[in-house]
C-alpha cells in the first residue's frame, strides 16, 4: 500500500472509532416543552385571560349575521338597507380590529412564555446530558431515524416539572 492509501485508511478508521465513542441523546423538544405542567397552566391562564374578548368577537359575529339576514329578507326599504349595510360594515371593521389585537396580544404572551420556558428546558436537557455522559443531544424533528432508547423527551418533561413547578 502506498503511504497515501494507508493514511486514508487510518483516517477512516480513526473517524469510525471516534464516532463509535460518541454518546447521543434524542429529544422532541417541542413535545417535551408542551407537556410540562408550567405550559399547561400557562395555556389555561391564556384561555381564561382572552375568553372575554373571544366572547365579544362571537357576539359581534352573531350581530353581523343578524344584519345580513335582515338584508337578505328584502323587507327593508332603500334607506333601511343602507343603514343596515353601514352598521354591518362598522361591526365588521370592529371585529377585524378585535381579531388583530387579540392575535397580537396572544402571540406576544405566547412568545414570552416560550422564550422563558425554552431556555429553562435547554438547561434541563443540558443537566440530563451531563448526568448521562452524552456528547450531543439532537432534536427529533431533525432526525431521520433513532432508537427509542435514545429518546429523552419524557425524562426531560419530568425533570422540567421537578425543576420548575408551576407557581
N, C-alpha and C positions, 0 to 999 in steps of 0.2 A: 504494500500500500504506500501510496505517496504520502508525504508529510501533510499535505493539504487535506487529503481524504481522511487521514487519521485524526486531524484536528477537527474536521467537521463531525465525524462520528463521536468524538469526545464531547463536543459542544452539545450535540443532540442528546447524548446520554446524560450529561450534566443537567440539561434542562428538564429531562424526564425525571431525574432524581429530585430536583428542586420542586417540580410540580407535584410529585407524589407526596412530598412532605408538607405541602400547603394545606392547612385545615380551613374549610369553607363552611359557612352557615348561610342559610337562605331565609328571607323574611318577606312576607307580603305586608309591607309597611302600612299600606292604606287599610287593609283589613285589621291589622294589629291595633292601629290607632282608633279606627271607628268602633271597635268592640270594647274600648276602655269605658269604665264607669264614668269617668270625667266627661268624655264626649257624649255619652248617652244622656247624662244630666244636662249638659250644655244644650243639646238638641231640644230637650223638653223645655228648658228655660226660653230658648229662642221661639219655639212654637207658642208658648204662653205669652211672651212679650209681644209678638206680632199678630196674635189672634184678633184683637180688636180692629186692627187695620184691615185684616183679611175679611172680617165680618162686614166692615164698612164698604169694602170693594164688592162683596157679594150683594149687598143691599143696592148699591149703585147699578150693578148689572141687572138686577131684577127691575129697577126703575126704568132702565133703558129698554128692557124687553117690553115692559108695560107701555111705554111710549111708542115703541114700534108696533105693538098690537093696535093701539089707537090709530096710528097712521094707516095700517092695513085694513082697518074696519071700514074706511071710506065714509064714516059718519060725520066727519069734520068738514066745515066749510074751508075756503082758501085761507082765511085768517087763522083759523084753528089749526090747520095743517102747518102753517108757517110757525106758529107759536110752539107746537109740539116738536117740530123739527129743530127749532132753536134750543129748546130745553134738552132734547136728546144730544145735540152737539156739545152743549155745555157739560152735560153729565159724562159724555164720552171723553172730553178733554180732562175733566176732573179725575175720572177713572184712570186714564193714562198717566197722569201725574202721580196719583197714588201708587200705581203699579211700579213706576220708575223709581219713586222714592223708597218704596218697600224693598225692591230688588237691591238698590244701592245700600240701604241700611243692613239688610241680611248679608249681603256679600262682605261688607266691612266687618260685621261682627264675626262671621264665619272665618274670614281670613285671619283676624286677630286670634281667635281660638286655635285655629290650625297652626299658625306660626308658633304660638307658645307651646302647644302640646306636641307639635312635631319636633321641636328642639328637645323637649323632655324625653320623647320616645328615642331620639338618637342617643341621648345619654344612657338610657336604659339598655339599649341594644349594645352600646359600647361596653357596658359593665358585664352583660351576658357574654359577649365575645371574649373579654379578658378572662372571665371566670372559666370559660370552656377552652381557653387557649386557641381561639380561632384567629387566623391570619386575615381573613376577609369575610364580610357579610354582604351578600348580594341581594338586591330586591327581586322578588319572584316575578314581578312584571317584566323584567328584562332578561329572564332566564328561560331558555327553551326547554330544558329538562333538568330535574334534580330528584334525588332520592328523598322520599318523605321524611326519612330520619334526620335530614339536614334542616328541616323546617323549624324555625324558631318563633313563628308567628304567635301561637298560643302562649308560649312561655313569655314572650315579650309583653303581651297584653296583661298577663297575671303579674309580672314584675312591675309594670307601669302602675297598675291599680294599687299595688302594695306601696310603691314609692310615692305616688301622687294620688291619694284618695280624694274623691270629690269633697269640696268644702260646703 
